[in-house]
Amino acid sequence: MTSEKEGFAELLGRSCFSFLEGASHPEELVERASELGLSAFGICDRDGLYGVVRAHTEAKKHNQRLLIGAELTVEGIGPLKLEAQAPAKAKQISQKRARRGRRRRADEIAARPKAPPTVALIAEDHDGYSNLCGLLTEAHAHHEKGTAGISIQAIARASKGLSAVVPLTGPSLIDDAFLGPLREAFGERLVGATWRHLDRGDMVRTAAALAAQVRYGIRTVATARPFYHHAARKPLADVLCCIKNHTTLDAAGTLIAPNTEAYLRSASQMRALFRDHPDWVERSLEVADRCHFSLSELRYAFPTGTLCQDGETPDDALRRLTEKGLIDRYPEGVPAGVRAQVEKELDLIARLSVAPYFLSVYQIVCVARERRILCQGRGSAANSAVCFALGITAVDPARSNLLFERFLSAERAEPPDIDVDFEHERREEVIQAIYQMYGRDRAAMVSAIIAYRGKSALREVGKAFGLALDQVDRLSGLVMHMDSGITPERVAEAGLDPDDRRIQQVFKLAAELEGFPRHLSIHVGGFVLSSEPLRRVAPIEPARMEGRTVIPWDKDDLDDLGFFKIDLLALGILTAIRKAMALSYEQKAKAALPERERRPFDPIDALAAIPPEDPGVYEAIQRADTVGVFQIESRAQMAMLPRLKPKRFYDLVIEVAIVRPGPIQGGMVHPYLRRRMGEEAPVSPHPCLDPILERTLGVPLFQEQVMQIAMVGAGYTPGEADQLRRDMAAWKKHGRLERHRGRLLAGFLARGISQRFGEMLFSQIEGFAEYGFPESHAASFALLVYASAWLKARRPAPFACALLNSQPMGFYSPSVIVQDAQRHGVTVLGPSAIRSDWDSTLEDWSPEGGGEAREAALRLGMRLIRGMGEGAALAMMQARAEAPFTSIEDLVHRAGLKKNEVEALAEAGALEELVPGRREALWRARAPREGGLFEGKPIEEERAVGLPKLRPMEQLMLDYGRVGLSVDDHPLKHLRLQLNRMGVARAVDLKQMRHGEGVRVAGLVIGRQRPDTASGVTFVTLEDETGMVNLVVFKRLFEERYAVARHAQMMLVAGRVEKQGEVIHVIAQSLDKLRLRADEDPLPMRSRDFH
């Protein structure tokens, strides 16, 4: 064991969270510090505490003492002059290096500003940590995202509880304006740090340390100044340096360290380096001894809110509001089971002191409801009867199989986690309301770490190696989330030499870079609320998005610290449902009542009024007629629907959950389907498990069932069962699931449950680890499945219109949504300058424009026209409201359109009611003329010019180019005669074909999917003029025909028909690219690809 005298504490550890500077993860540095036997390790990343929680968690595993700090950038000092006390030799070395640098990179170095000085501040106690958080908050408050800076005076004012370590990079830092205030504020708690990387800078830094000691009495401490945990990371550090400075390895010159010495060192290595100054090494222990703060000391309290009445505790207020909610939910009386569940939950909530959390979520939901914003809780919170009573969730405990322990457990003693979905276009209203309620000092969003992945890592490393941009594109193009790997053959296909050492190095370093943080972003919806100013527990930074502030930790960091988090999530289907119901209401009200007598539309009441259990809706679902329907519109779901044949709401709960990696890889899907179709009888492993498994025919499909089986069948406590669930979720990462095998099998045997069932269940549990679905979550989503399916079946025009107005969302493009709506009898009209709004709308329409309107047609909005902004569209709508447009010139003058906007309208066919034909409109939009059509001056109407009409193919290309779709044409129509001669079947013909029959099909590629569960199989969806064709492309064919399979816009496919009941696929045997014509440009469209 290392004695105290022989020990060493590294004070200035820098991780990858010093973005593009450190080349090791915090966990790697801590683990290495433990291996080296360091007395303490200090993490001091640049201008932030981004990696401290990860370091803290790792330090606890290794019993490694961790120091918490950050290295702050100091601003406002001005150019620091070279100090006269610096030895002449050091000055000469500096000048020689500068001259050599000028010869190599004169332009870059001349343009690069001098690096500002820094001060590392390490927390001695909680007060010091709070001061550090406050300084970091101030350092980021008025700077661009990614930069920070703070004055030396601010640091001096907040010095209590902090030790200061100044990295003495050179004699220019020996300055009264810099070191003077620090010495006065910190006294003996200020040290100057120096390091020896065996380069010419060693002498300069040593001289600076001695000068600081002589002039200011600042003692010196030795540091390894590590940028990586092991010397082998030096190549990656060089690449990171190039990425940061936007240069290449060949051009970087002196930006790159000349050797590999910036690694974490042991005490003996440090003493060997500083044998001439052993006291500098020992001083690291003195500093470490002062700094005893740990993140374990953080005490975080959730705000109590404003809902407590006089004399009420949060528990009293929660009970009062729950009782009120129960009366609203159950006007005929609260069921006994629900009453008992509520009492059980309120008791546990009181024991865990988490009532303020529930009150805050309730208050947020009330804010949304007051604004008539649709919202609904999801996830494990839907297991709570209290959440249902408060209106946070919508899953009725009287009709469900809830397991409250999945949500909250006395043994776990962790904060609950409630996720609430809001309309995605109105969630920002709720977010800003939260800031107003709690104040920005007590409310902040959670960060998300945007990390380098395969494609981005390859691009950045390739650029650092100086590869040409086209090579970088080809290299990164090899890495798609759909692909399983990069083979030498694929590299060669991309025009690169797989044996080139440079290319091999690029792949190697890209693999090392993968997982490193690129930058911080905002979590999709995580919010932290606090009863005291958050800057006492974490720094607060402004986000790039206006009006948002964040703390620098992600959701996993918060879980490790035990902080409460509320997830306010954006869900597009809620927006679409509200818009569809609003459109339907307007259509019905317009026909029935004058405007002054209409009640305001209420989306919450409208959603509640959707008739339950409509047989016609289930018939459509069984046919997989579900384009646009929430959760059941994917290829896999559409293939399952005709087999499962949902007939009631609970079937939808199962449908949502069953097409997931967990049930599929656990081997649960086929036994369930066979039992559902009556092909095999349900098997009961033991009577004690019947209440758990009977609703899913003896097959466990949900996480809650696995937990209940462990409790009832193997004697697990609720807390142990929840730990089993957590280990299931993380077993590939941590490998902790295996420890449950013996416990489960022994528990089953003790209760008379066969070992065969136990082994089968454990294999199913391993499958769940891939992605098991909570029943509560599936039930929450099933409510929206039914609502969206009902709207599609009973209100097809409003539903399609709402989907178009809620993009981007869902699986399908506007083109597919429009084609599907037309197949359901909806008339779709193209964009029009005199009729279209920004959004798509419903308008009265009659065929041929004559007679009374007989139906509501869907008019495409200008939001679908590429090149048209919302501002221009709104200007058109305002001008049109004053008086109808009489000509293109009138439109341009009164709406103030730019030339490119008029061209966009013309190419989209939106001007054809003002001029006879699209070619004429294009000519008028593009023709230069005296006086300037686009200078806001009215001019005389141009005489009509006789121009030939566009060919249908030309018009189709313009439709897809500007709108992404055509309302009255399809590319395959232009190829059908040719395809018929080739024996190519239409999508509609597949129903009449036999199983196993050979077939050729063709169509637009509208989507590609390769689920993790599909063993490399890619599902491709084609669309022709009659419908959709579902292809199954096996891995070998995908690899052989990669360019076509991955990039083709249209495909010609030979294969065989596979029928399973009403499910029809084509098993692809060959793939070819299909073009409209050899001389035509490709269609300007892209498929929607998912993994």
N, C-alpha and C positions, 0 to 999 in steps of 0.2 A: 504494500500500500504506500502511496506517495505521501511523504511527510509534508506538513504545512510549509516548511521552509523550502522544500524542493518543488512545491506545487506551482501552478500557473493558471491564471484566469484570463481567457480571451474576452476582451471587452468590445471589440468592434467587428463582430461577425456580420457578414453581409450575404443575404440569400437572394434567390431569384426574385423576391419581392422588392428588391432594389431594381426595378424593372430594367432589363437589358444591361445590367451591370453584374449582379451575382449569378454564378453559374451552378448553384446547387440549391436544392429544395431545403427549406428550414429543417425538415425531418432528417435529411441526410447530414446536415451540419451537427445537429444535436446528437444523433447516433454516433457520428465520428468523434465528437467531443467526449462522449462516454467511453468509447473504445480507447481513446488516448489518455483517459484518466484525468481530464482537466478538472480543476477544483471548481470552476464555474465557467459557463459560456454565456456571453452577452450577445443578443441579437439586436443589431442597430442598423436597420435598413434606412434608406434615404427617405426622409420626409414622411414617414408613415409607420404605422403598426400593423401593416397588412399581413405579415407572416407570423406574428407573435403567438396567436392561438394555436396554430399548427405546431410551432416550436414547443409551446407549453404542454400540449397533449403528448408529444413525443418525449419530452423531458420527464414527465410523470412515469412513462413506461420504463425508462432507463434509470430512474432515480438520479437524474442529472440536474444539478443546480443551474437554474436559468436566470439570467439578468434581462430585464425588460427595458429597452431603450429605443431611441431613434436618432438618426444623424440629420440635423436640421440645416438647411441652406440659409446662410446669413446674407441679408441684403442691406443696402444703404450704407455700406462702408466706403465705397468708392475704390478707385485703383490703389492698391497697397504698394508702396514703394519698396524697392529692394533695399534691405537694411545694410548700413555701412559696416556693422559688426560681422557680417558674413565673411568668412575667410576668402582670400583672393582665389585660392585654388577651386573652391566650390563655385565661385562666380565664373571662373574660366570654363569649368565643365559645363555649366549651364549655357554659356554663350556658344560653346562648340556644338552642343546638342541642338541648340536653336538654329545655328547656321546649317547644320546637316539637314535638319527638318525643312528649312526654307528651300534647299536644293531639291528635296524630294517632293514636297507638297506645298510649295510656296503659296499658291492661291487658297488652298483649304485652310492652312494655318493662319494666314493673314486675316481670313474672314471669320475665324473662330474666336468668339469672345473668351477672355480669361475666365477660368472656372472660379466661381465665388467661393469664399471660405465656408467651412462647415463646423458645426459643434455637435458632438454626440452627447445626448442627455440620457442618463440612466436613472431609473426610479429607485430611490432608497426606501420609500414607504408609500402608503396610499395617497397621502397628500402630494407627494412628488409625482406619482403617476397621474393624478388628476391635473396637476399643473402641466405635465407633458401633453396630455390630451388637449388641454386648453390652448397650448402653444401651437400644436399641430392644426387645431381647428382654425386658429388665427392665420397660420401660415398658408392655408389653402383658401381662405375666405374670399380673397380678391385677386386670385390668380386663375389663369386658364387651367382647365383640367389637365393634369399631368405635370404641372409645374407648381412650385411652392417657394416661399421665401418669408423670412421674418427678421425684424430688426434686432440688433444686439441689445437695445434698451428693453424690448419686450422680454427677451430671454432673462435679462438681469432682474426684471420685476417679478418673474415667476420662478425664481431659483430655489425656493424652499422645497426641501425633500428630494432634490436632484443632485447627482454628481455630474460634472461636466468634463468631457474628454475632448480636447482639441487635436485633430489630426494635423500635425505640423508638417505640411508638404514642402515647405521651403522658407527661406528667410523673409519673403515678402509678407508673411503673416505676423512678423514681429513688429506690431504696430499698436500705438497707444489707443487708437479708435476701436480696435478689435479686442485686444487682450486686456486693456485697461479696465473696461467695464466688467468683463468676466471675472477678473481677479478680485475686483472690489465686491462683486455680488456673491461669488462662490467661495472665496478664500481658499482654505486647504482642500475644499472639495473640487477644485479645478486642477487637472493634470494635462500635460501635453503629451501626445502619443507619437511615437516614432516606430518605424519598422524597417526591416532589412530584407529586401528582395534580391540582393546580390546584383544590383544594377548601379549605374552611376548616380542615381538619386539617393543612395544610402548616405553618402557623405553630406549631401545638401540637407537631408532631413535631420541627421545627427547634429549638424551645425546649428540648425534652427532650434532644436531642442535645447542645446547648450545655451544659445542666446536667450531663449525664453526664461531659462532658469536664472541666468545672470541678471537680466534686466528686470524681470517681474517676480522672481522667486517661485516660478511655476515648476513644480517637480515633474519629472519625466516618467512615463510608463511605457513598457514595451508591448507591442502587439504584433501578431502575425499579419494583420490586415488581410484576413482571408476573403477571397472572392469565390472560393470553391472549397469543398471538403477534401478533395484529393487532386493531386497534380494532373491526373488523367483528364480532368475537365478543362484543361487549358485550351484545347482546340475549340470547344464550345464557347468558352469565354471570348475567344477571338472573334468568332462568328457573331456573338451578341454585340460586341463592340462595333462591328461593321454594320449590323442592322440599326443600331442606335444612331450611328453617324452617317448613315446612307452612303456607305462606301463599300469597297471590295477588299478582300484580303491582300490583293496585289497593291492597291493604292493606299491602304491604311497607314503604312509607315509607322511613325512613332506613336500613333494612337494605340497600337497593340503593344502589350508588355513584351519585353525581349526574352523572357524566360517563363518557367512554370512555377515560380516561387510563391505566388499569392495563394497558398493553400493553408489549411488549418494545421497547426503544429502542436506537438506535445511539449510538456515542460522541459524535458531534457533537450529537445531540439532548440527551444527558445534560449535556454541557458548557454548552449553552445554558440548560438548566433550572437548573444550579448555577453560573452564571457568578460568583456572589458567593462560592462556595466550590469552586474548581476542584480543590483538594487532596482533597476528599472523593471526587471522581470518580477521581483518580489512585490513591487508596488502594485502590480495588478491584483494581488491578493488583498491589499489594503482597500482598494476601491471596491472590490467584490464584497468584502466584509461589511461595508457600509450599506450595500444595496441588497436588502432582504425582501423587497416587495415581490409578491407572486400574484398571478392572475386569479389564483384560488381565493384571494382576499376580496375579490369584487363582490359587492352586495347590490343586487339589482332588484328594484321594486316596481311592480306594475302600478299605474295610476289608478286611484279609486274612482275617478270619474265624477260626474255631477248628478248621478241618479239617486243618491241616497237622500232621503227626506230627513227632517229634523230628528235627531236621536237614532237614526238607523245606522247599523253597520252594513258593510257590503253584503254580508250573508243575508241580513234582513231584507235588503233591497232586492237581492236576487230571488229570494223566496216570494216576495210580493209580486214581482213581475212575472215569475213563473206561474203562480196561481192565476193571475189575470190571463196569461196566455193559454192556460189549460181550459179556462171557461170559453175563450174564443175558439179554440180548436175543437172542443167537445161540448157544444151547447146542450146536447142531450144527457150529459153526465160523463165524468172521466172514468174510463174503464179501470177496474181494480188493479189489473196488471200494470197499467201505465202509472197509476197512483203509487204503487209500491216501487216501481223503477225510479220515479221522480224523487221519492224520499231517500232511496239508496244513494242516488247521485248527489242530491243536495248535502247529505251527510258527508260524503267523501270530499266534495268541493270545499266544505267548511273545514274539514280536517287538514286539507292541503293548502288552505288559505289562498285559493285561486278565484274566489268570487269576483274580484275586480277585473280579472281577465274576461270573464263571461259578460260582465256589465259593459265593458268597453266594446266588445264585438257587437253586442246588442245595440249599443248606441250608434255604431257605424251602420248597421243594417237599417236602423230607424232613419238615419240621414238619407240613405238611398231610397227608402220607401217614401219619405216626405217629398222627394224629387221625382217620384214615380219611375225610378230606375229598377229594372228587374234584377234581382240578385237571388242567389241560392247557395247555401253551404254544401260542401262536398267532403269526400274523404271520411276519415274515421270519426269526425264530429257528427256524422249522420247516425252514429250508434248512440247518441245521447238524446234521451227524452226531454231533458231540460232545454237543449238546443232547439228541439222541435217546438216546445211550448213557447220559447222566446221568438220564434219565427226565423231563427238563423238557418235551420235546415228544413227540408220539406218531406222527409221520410217519416211516415206515421208509425210510431212504435207499436200501435195496436194492430198493425197489419204486417209487421216486419219481425225479423229475428235478430234483435240487437244484442251486441256484446260490448257493454260499456267499457270493459277492461281493455278492449282494443284502442279506446280513446284515452282513458285515464285510469291509472292504477295507483293504489296506495303504496304498494311495494316499490314501484318504479320511482315514485316521488319526483316526477319530472313535470315541467310545465305542459299543459295541453297545447295542441296545435290545431287551430281552426282555419280552414280554407274556405273563402267565400268567393263565388264567381259573380261578376258584374257584367253588364253590357259593355262590350269592349270599346265602344265609341263614347261612353259616358263615365267610364271608371275614373278619369282624371278629375271629374267633379267631386267624387268621393274622396280622392286623395287630397285635394286641396282643402276640402272641408275638415279632414283630419288635422292637417297643419293648423288650420284656424282654431280648432277645438283645443288642441294640446299645446300649440306653440312650436316653433321650429327648434327650440332648445330641448324639447322633450319628445319630439317625434322625428324619426328619420327612417328612410328606406334601407333595406339590406342590400349589400353589394353582391354582385356575381363576378366570379373570376372568369374572364375570357381567356382561354388557354390556347396555345398552339396545338393544332391538330395536324393530321397527316398532310393535308393539302397545303395549309398555310405554312407549316414547318418546311416543307420541301421548297416552296416558293422563296421563302426568306433565305434559307441556306444556299439555294441555287444562285440567288442574286449576290450573296456574299462571296461566292466562289467565282463570280464574274461571268456566269453563263449568260448568253444572249437571251433577250426577252422571249423569243420564240422557243428557245430551248427550255426556259423556265416554264412556259405555258404547257409545252408537251410533257415535261416532267411532272408538273402538278396534275395534269390531266390524267395521269396514270392512277392517281389516288382518288377514288370516289367512294363515298360511304357505302355504296352498294357492292363494292368489290371485295374479294376475300384476300387479295394479296397482289404483290408486284413480282412477276417472274422475269427472268432475263429475256425471255421471248417478247414479253410486253414492252420491255425497255427498248429492245431492238426495233419493234414495230413503230415505236415513237420516234425513230430516227436517231437514237442515242446508242453509244457503245457500252454494253453492260460490263465490259472488261476494263473500261477506262477507270483508272484509280481515282480520278477526280469525281466521277459520277458515283463511285462506290463510297467515297468519303461524304459526299452530299447525303446519300441515303443513311449512312451511319450517324452523322451529326443531326440530321432531321429527326431520327428516332430518339436521340437524346433530348432534343429540343421539345419534342411532343410532350404536352402536359405542363410546360412552363407557362407562367402567366404572361399574356400579351399586355393586357390592361384591365382595369376594373370597369364593370358596367353596373347597371341597376338590376337587381333581382326582379323577376317578372311581377312580383307583387308583395314581397315580404316587407312588413313594417315592424319597427321596434318602437314601443311607447314606454315612457319612463315617468315615475313620480318625481324624480329630481332631474336637474339638467343632465342630459346625456353626456356632455363633455366631461363629466366626472368619471365616466366609465369607458368612454370611447371617443376618439376624435370624430368630428362631423365635417364632411366635405360637401361642397356644392357639386351636383351632378351635371353632366353635359346637358341634360334635358332641363329646360327652363322651369323654375319653380320646384325643383326636387333637391333634397339634400340626402346624403347617405352616410352610414357608418362604414368603415373600411373592411368589414368582415362579411363572409358569406353565411348561408344558412347552416352549414356544417359547423362553422366556428361558433355560431350562436348556440347550437345544440350542445357542443362541448362545454360551453360556459353556463348552460342552464338558463339562458335568456328566453323570455317570452317573445314569440313572433306571431303576428297575424298576417296571413296571406290574403291579399286583395287581388284576385286574379281576373283577367279579362277573358271573356268567353264570347266568341263571335255569334254562336247560335242564339244566345239570349238577345243580342241586337237584332238578328234576323227574325226571331219570333215576335219581338215587339213591333218591328216594322210591318211584318205580315199581318198581324192582328190590327194594327192601326189602319193599314190600307183596306182591309176587309171591312172594318168599322165605317170608314169613310164611304165606301161603296154602298153599304146597306143604308147608312144614315142619309146619304144624298138622295137615295130613292124613296125613303120613307118620310123624312121630316125636313122642313125648312131649316136653314142654318141656325137661325136664332133660337130654335127649340131643341137643338141637339145638346146632349150632355157632353162634357169634356171626356175624351177617351182616357180610360184608366187601364194600363196594361196589366196591372196586378189582378184586377177584377176579371179582365178578359181571359187571362191565363187560367184562372180558377174556374171559368165558365166553360172550358173545353170539355165536351161530353166524354166521360170515361168509357173504356172498353167498347169502342165502336167496332163492330165486326168487319165493316168495310175497310177500316184502317189496317186491321190485322191481315186481311186478305191481300192487300197491297204489299205489306211487309213480307208475307210468305212467298210472294212472287219476286222478292228482292227488287221491288220497284222503289228504290230508296236513294236515288241520286239527290244529294242535298240534305238527307236526313241525318241528324246528329248521331255519330258513333257507329252507325250501321251502313255506311256508304262505301266503305273500303272493299277491295276485291275479296279479301278473306271473309268479311262479314256477309257480303252478298252471296258468297258460295255457301255459307252456313245457313242462311235464312230458310231456303226451301227444304233443308234437311231437318232443322229444328222445328220449323213451322210454329212460330209463336202464336198463341191463341188468347193470352191474357197477360196482365202486367208483369207478373213474376217471371214469365217466360222471357220478357225483355231484359229483366235483371240478369238472368242466366246468359242470354245472348251477348250482352255487353261484356260479361266476365269470361265467357268460355273461349272467345277468340283472342287469347293472350298467351304469351310464351309459357306461363306457369301451367295451366291446365293441359296445353298441348304437349309440352315436354314431359309432364308428369304422367302422360298416358291416360288422361281422364276423359278426353273428348269422345273417343269412339265407344267406350263402355256406356257413357251417359246416353249417347245417341241411340245405341242399340236398345237400351232399356226404354228409352222414350218411344221408340218406334215399335216396341213390343217384340223385338227379336230375341231378347233374353230377359229373364226375370231379375228384379232387383235382389241383391244378396245382402243380408244383414250380418256384419261381422260379430255383433253381440247386441243383445237387447238394450244395454245401457247406452248404446250409440244411436239407436233408432231415432230419438227425437232430434238428433243433430243432422242425420243423413237422409231421413225419409223425404224431405222436400227436394233433394237432388238425386233421388233414386239410388241411394247408397253410395254415391260417388262424391268425394269432397271436392268442391269447386272454388270455395272461397277461403280467404285467410282466416276469417272468424271460425269456420268449421274446423280447421286444423288446430286452432287454439283450444276450441271446446273439446275436441277429441283428446288432446293432451291433458286437459284438466279432468275430464270425466273418465277417460280410459287409462290414463297413466299416472294420475295423482298429482299433476302439476298444480301449483298455485296460480292464480291469475297473473301475478307478476312474472312467474317463471314461464308461463305460456306466452306472455308478451315478449319475453327475452328470446324465446324460440322463434317468434315471428321476426324479430330484429336480426337474429342470426341467419334465418332463412334469406333475408334481404341482402345480407352482406357476406354470405358464405364463400363466394368466389374471391372476394377481396380479402377476407380475414380467415376463412377456413374454420369457423367456429361451429358449424352445423354438426360436424361429426360427433362432437361431445354429447349430443342429445341421443344418438342412436341407442346406446346401451340402456340409458334411462328410460326411453320410450318402450323398448322391447320388454324390459323387465317389468315395467308398470302394466303393460298389456297382459303379459303372462300371468301376473298376480291377480288380474281380474278375469281370467279365463278367456282372453282374446287371443286368437291363434297367432303364432309367430309368422305364419305366411301373410296374414293381414298386416302385421306390424312391418314386415319387410316391404310389402307393397306400398304401405302408407309412407314409409320413409323415402322410397324412390319418388313418390308423388310430391313429398315435401321438397326434395331436391329440385323437382321441376318447378315448384312454386317459387323457388329462389330466383328463377329467371325473371319472373314478374307475376306474382300472384295478386289477384284483385280483391280488395275488401268488398264484402257484400253491401255494406253501407254506401260505399262509393258507387258501386254498380247501380244501386237503387236510386241514388240521387241522379245519376246520368240517365237512367231509364225513364224518369219523369220527363226529361227533355227530349228523349227519343220519341216518346209517344206524342208529345205536343207538336214536334216538328213533323212527324209522320201524319198526324191528323191534318195539319195545315196543308201538307203536300197533297193529301188525298181529297180534302174537302174544299180547299181554297188554293188551287194550283197557280192561278195568275198572281195573286198577292204574294204567295210564298216564293215563286220564282223571282218576282220583282224585288222582294226583300233580300233574297240571297245576292242578287246583283248589286244591291245598294250597301251590302255589308262586306264586300270584298276588301282585302284578301281574307279568306277563311275557307275551311273545308278542303275536300280532296279535288274538286273539279273547277275547271276554268269557266269563265262566263260563257264561252262557246258551248261547252257541254251542258251547262245549265239551260241555255236557250234552246238547244236541240231537244233536250229532255222535255222542256215545257211545251214545245211544239208537238211532240209526240203525245202529249196529254191534252191536246186540243186548244192550247193557248195560242192566240194570235199575237205574233211579235212583230212590231213595227220598228224600222230603223231609226237612227237619230235624225232629228229635224231641227233646223234653226228656228222655225216658227212655232214648234210644238214641244220640243224636249226641254226639260229642266236639267239641272246638274245631275240629280238622281234620276233613275228610271222611274216611270210613273204608270198608272193605269188610266186609260182614257176611253171614253165611249167611242165605239167604232161600229161601222156597218160595212159589209162587203161592197166593193166597188165605190165606196163613198156615197151611196145613195140610200134613201129610206131612213127609217128610224134606227138608232143604234140598238143593236141586239145583244151586245156583249162588251165586256171590258177587255180591251187589248193592252198588251204590255208595250209601252213606248220606251225604247232604250234612251238612257240619259247621256248627257255629254261627258260624264265622268269616264265613260268607256272609250272616248276618242283620244287616242294618243296625241299629245301635243296641245291639248286644250286644258288650261288651268281652271281651277274653280273660280278665281277672280273674274276671268273673262266670261265664263258661263253666267255668273251672277249679274255681270254688267249687261249681258244680252237679255236676261230675264227681266231686269228692271226696265230697260228701254222698251222691251216688247209689251210690258204691262201698260206703258203710257200710250202706245199706239202700235198696231201691227207693222211689221217690216214690209216694205213694198218692193225692195230690190236688194241686191248684194251691197250696192253702194250706200243705200239707206242703213242697212245693218252695220256696215263698217263704220260709218260716220257716227251713228248714235250710240253704238256700243264701244267705240274706241278700240277696235280690234287691231292687232298687229298682223303683218303679212303672213307670218307662219301660222297664226291661228285661223285665218281665213282659208289658207291652203288645207289645214287639217279638217276643217268643216267640209270643204269641197271634196277632198279625197274620201271622206267618210260618207258621202252622199247626203249630207245634211242641208245642202243648198238647193236641192232639186225641186223644191216647191217655189223657189224664187227665179229659177232659170230652167229652160227645157234641156235637161240632160247633164250628166256629171262632167263630160268633157268640156261643155260650155262653161260650167262653173269653175272648172280647173283653169281654163283659159283666162277667165276674168280675174281669178285670184292671183294668177302668176304674171299677167301681162303688165309690163311697165307702161305708165301713161303720164302724160304731162299734168302737172299740178299735184300729183302724188295722191293715189287713192288712200294711202296709209298715213297721211299727214294730218288727218282730222278735218279736212276741208270737204264740204259737199261739192260734188261734181255732177255733170249731166249724165243721164243714163246712156250707157254705151249701146250702140246699135247692135242687135243680135247678129252674131256671126254664124253662118251655116257650117257646122262642124259635124263630122260623122260620129255616131254613137260609139261608145267603148264596146269592145268585144266582151262577151260574158267572162272570159278568162281574165281580161284586164280588170274588169269590175270586181271579180272575186279577189284578185291580188290586192286591190285597193281596200276592199272590205277587211281582209285579214291584216293588212298592213296598218290600218288606222283604228279599227275597232276590235280586231282579234277574232272576228266571227262574221258570218253572213246570215241574214235572216231569211233569205230566199234561195240560197244556193249551198252547195257542198262540193269540195274538191273531187270527191269520188264520183259525182255525177258526170264530170267531164271525162272520166276515165272508164265509165261503165261499159261502153261498147267494146273497147279494147279488152277490158277485164272479162267480159262475157266470152269473147273469142278465146281467151286463155283458160276458160273454165273456172273462173274465180267466183265463189259463192258470196252472196250478201249475208249480212248478219242475221236478217230475218229468216233466211233459208235454213239455218243450222238446226232449227227446231224439228224440221222434217227429216233430218239426216240420222243414220243409224250410229249406234255406239261402235267405235273402231273404224268407221268409214274414213277413207282418205279425203282430204279437202284442201282447197287453196282459198285463202282469204286475204283481204287487203284493207287498209284504212289508215286514217290519221292516228299517230301515237298520242294518246291523251294522258297516259300515266304509266309509270314503271314503279314496281314495288319489289323489294327483296327483304322480307322479314328475317330476323335472326333465326326464327324457328324453321325456315324453309330449306335448310341444308344447301344453300347456294342457288336455289331455284329463284328465278325472277318472273314475276307476274306482270305481263304487259297488257294494257287495254287499248284496243284499236276501236276507231269509230268510223263507220261508213254512213251513207245517206239513209240507211234504214235502222241503225242501232249500233250496239257495242258488241265487240268480240273479245272474249277473254282468252289470252294466250298463256300457256305455261312454257317457259323457256328454261331448260335445264342448264346447269353450270357449264358443261362442256361446249354446248352450242353457243352459249353466251360468250365464252372466251374465244371460240373459233371465229365468230362473226361479231367481235367486240364493237367495231366502229358502227356497224348497222344497229346492233342491239342497244348500244348506249346512246347513239346520237341521231339516228334517222328520224325524220319528221313523219314520214309515211313508210309503211312496210308492205311488202308482198311476202306472204308466208305460206309454206306448204307444211301440212301436218296431218293429224288424225283427230277425229272427233271423240271426245270422252264425255259420256253422259252418266250422271249419278242422280237418279230421280229427275228433278227439273233443272239441275245444275249442269250447264254445258260449258266445256272448255275445249280449246284446240291445243293439243300437244304439238309444239313446234318442232319440225324436223329440218327446216331450212329457212333462212331469213335473207331477204334482199331489200335493197333500198328501192323505193318507188318515187318517181318524179312525175309531175304533171306533164311536162314536156322537156325534152333534152335541152332546149334553148331557154327554158323559163328559169327565173330565179326561184330559189326555194321559198316556200310559204313563210312569211314572217310570224312564226308562232313557236311556242315552246310547250313541251309536255310538263305536267306536274309530277315530279319524281319523289318518291318517299322510300325510306328504309325501315 
